[in-house]
Amino acid sequence: MSTAPATLGRAPASAARRPTARSLRRRRTLHWIAVHSIAIALAIMFVAPLVFIALTALMTDQQALTSELWPRSWNWGNFAEVFARSPLLLWIGNTMLYAGLGTAFMLLSSVPVAYALARFRFPGRRAAFLAVITMMMLPPQVVAVPVYLIWARAELTGTLWPLVLPMLLGDAFSVFLLRQFLLTIPREYTEAARVDGCSDLATLLRIVLPMARPAVAAVALFQFFYCWNDYYGPLLYASTNVDNWTLSIGLASFKALHSVQWNLTMAATLLVMAPVIIVFFLAQRVFIEGVTLTGVKG
């Protein structure tokens, strides 16, 4: 007899607490949305075009670019049709060759230069760094004609070598970014390595590079993305040879041939974008760490 009133007395109290907890959660959610409203708006701005491309790529030719934004049927065969109507695998192979060799050559040449500018004291050091900054400001179109004549006399036009071989001479932006990061590494590490008998090359390979992995990964991703999306360079040097076309030139020609079939054009665009997006998300943490940890010392 005594338990029934106690149960009845507790029920209204728990029922009264539920709306309070629910309202607190609602207030926290609204507060989070208000605090991150700008970030949410920017995220929608960046994601909306990707969603539009993906949905259009899965539509039929009749439905593409109509007022209907949702596909009536999911046409996954559009991606297979892109491979059937274009040498996409050849373009992917050429682009991977360009991006892979360009990134490797850039790291091979830029890392030692950045290490020398950051650690060594030699006459003309500031002038050399000023030359690197000047090269960053120089548009590539300014030297396009004389450089093209050089490669034409070497009979390398129509190939990707005029785009890959210059990376052996370094990249100004990569040298600058790496140099700024290497300045943040304490000199005590390199001095201790020299005391232990390490040469400058051994110090770079065994001490400096492991500590500079975020910056190296950042410049490697920058260079890879640049080569993957580059249109001006392949158009200038490789457009005369169809066998050496990259994805940027191939996608432009595919769009011209299938300008009325926007579902296939969007499918090809999505296939070109997918590898870059996947690589960025897999290396996002290292990429952001390398950019944010870059020093600002002079």
N, C-alpha and C positions, 0 to 999 in steps of 0.2 A: 504493500500500500504506500510505503514511503518512497519507492523508487519512481513511480509514475509521475508525481509532481516534479521531481528533480529533472526527469527527462524532458517534460514539457517546458520547464523553465529554461533549460539550456538551448532548446531548439530555436527560439526567437533570437537569442544572442548570436548564435552561429550564422543564422540567416541575415542578421543585421551586419555582420562583419563581411559577408561575401560581396555586397555591392561596394563596400569601402575598398576592399582589395582590388576589385575589378576597376574601380575608378582610379585607383593609384596606378595600376598598370596602364590604363588609358592615358593618364596624365604624363607618365614617363614616356610613353610612345609618342605622344604629341610633342613633348619637350625635345625628344631626340630628333624628330622630323624638323622642328623649328631650328634647332642648332645646326643640323646638317642640310638645311634646305638648299643652300647654294651648291653643295657637293652633289646632292640628289639631282638638281636641275642640270648640272654639267654632265653627270653620268647619263641622264636620259638623252641629252644632246649628242653624246658620243655613241651611245648604244643604238639609238633609233635608226641611223643609216645602215648599220650592220644588220639589224632585224629586217629592215626593208629589203636589203639585198638578198638575205636568206629566204624570205618569204617569196620574193619575186622569182628566185631561182627554182622554186618548187612549183610554180604555176604553169599552166598551159600557155601556149603562144597567144591564144585569144584573150585570156584573162590578164596577161601582163600589162602593167601600166594603165589599168582601168581604175574605176573608183572603188573596186573591191580590194581590200587590203589583205584578206585572209584567203589562202588557196582553197578552191572547191575540192581539189584532189591533190594528193602529194605525189608529184611526178619526179621521183628519184632518178628516173632514166635520163633526165636532162644532163646530169653529170657524165654519164656514160656517152651521151651524144656529143658532148664537148670533146672527149677524147677521140671519138670516131671522126669528127669533122676537122680536127686540127692536130698537128704533131706536138701535142702538149708535153709529152714525155721528153722529147728532144729539147724543147724550150726549158723545161725544168732542169735537165742535165746541164745545159749551157749556163743557166743562171747559177746552179750550184757550183759549177767550175769557177765562174767569175767571182761569186761571193766567197767561196772557200779559199781559193788561192789569194784573192785580194786581201782577205782578213789575215791569213797566215803571213803573207809578205809584209803587210803593214805592221804586225806585231814584231816580226823579225827585225825590221829596220827602225821602228819608232821607239821601242823600249830602250835600247842602248843609248839613243840620242837623248831621250828624256832623263835617263840616269846620269849621263854626263852633264847635262845642264843643271841638274838638281844637286849633284854631289861634288863635281870637280871644279877647281878654281884654275882658270886658264885665261890668257889674254884674249879679249874679244868675246868673252862669255855673254855679256849683256847684249852685244851687237848681234850675236847668233840668236839669242832669244827674241830680240826685236825683229830679226828676219823671219822667225817662225810666226810671230804675230802678224807681220805684214803679209805673209803667204795666206794666212787665214782670211784676210780682208780682200785678197785678189780674186775676182770672179774668174771661173775657168774659161768663160767665153773670150776673155781678153787675149789669152795665149792659144786659142783653139786653132787658128790658121797656121802659125809657125810649127806648133806641135804636130798637127796633122801632116804637114809637109815632111817632117822628119820621119814619121812612121810610113808615109807613102814611099819615100826614097828607100826605106828598109824593106819595102814590099810586105808589110804586115797589116795593111788595111784590108778589111773584109774578115778579120779575125778578132778575137777577144784579147789578144796579147797587148795591144796598145792601152788597154784598160787595166791589165793585171801587172805588167812589168813596172810601171811607174810606182807601184806600191812598195817596191824594193828601195825606193828613195825616201820613204817615210811619208807620213801624213801630218800636216801642220796642226790640225785640231787634236789628233791623238797625242802628238808630242806635248802639246800644251797641257792637256788634261792629265797625262801621266806625270809630267814634271811637277804640276801643282800637288798631286797626291804624294809623290816621293818626297817632297819637302816636308811633309808632316811626319815622316818616319824619323825617329830620333837618331842622331849621328852615333850614339853610343853603340848601337848594334853593328854598324859597319866598321867602326873603329875597333870593336872587340874582335870582329872577324879578321881584320888585318893583323891584329896582335897575334892571333892564332895561326897566322901564316897563309891566309886566304888571299889569292890574287883578286884584282878588281872584277874579273869575269866570274870567278867562283863566288865572290861576295854578292854579285848581282843575281846569280842563278840560285844560290843556296839560302841567302838571307833576305834580299830585297824582294825578289819575285813572289815567294810565298806570302810575304806581308802585303804585297800590292795586288793580290788576286782580285779583290773587288774592282779596283780601277782597271786592271787588265781586262776583266770580263766586261766592264762597261764600254771601253773603247772597242773591244771586239764586236760587241752587239751593235754599237753605232755603225761600225764599218760594214758589218754583215747586212744590216737593214738598208744602208745606203746602196750597196751593190745590188741587193735584191730589187730595190725599187728604182734603180737608175734607168732613166730613159734617154737622156741626152747623150751619154757616152756610147752605149750600144747603137743608137741611131746614127751617130757620127761615123763610127768605125766599122760596125758589123752589119749595117742595114743592106749592103750590097750582096751579102752572102746569106741566103735563107738558112743554110745549115748551121749558122752561128747566131741565129736570133735568140734573144733572151725572152723572158716572160713579158717584160714591159712592151717590147716591140710586137711580140706575138699577140698579146692581148689587144693592142691597138689595131692590128690588122684583122683580128677576129671580130672586133666590134664593127669595123668598116664593112666586112663581108656579111655580117648578120645584124645589121643595124635595126632591122624590123623585128627581129626575134630577141626581144629583151630578156626573156627567160633564160635563153642560152648564154647571152652576154653576161647576165648576173651570175649564172652558174660558173662561167669561166672566171669572173672576177672573184668569186668566193674561193675557188680553188687556188688562185694566185695569192689571196690574202691569208688563207688558212695556215700555211707553214710559218709565216712570220708571227702571227698571233700566238700559235702554239709555242714557238721558241721564246717569245717574250714572257708568257705566263710561266713557263718552266724556269726561266732565269730571272724572274722579276725581282726576287729578294736580293740577289747579288748585283743586279743592275742598279737598283735604287741605292743600295749601300755604297756602290762605287761612285755614284754621282754625288751623293750627299756628303761623303767623307773626303771629297776632293778639297785640298787645302786652298787657302787664299793668300799664301805668303808670296812675296815678291823676290 
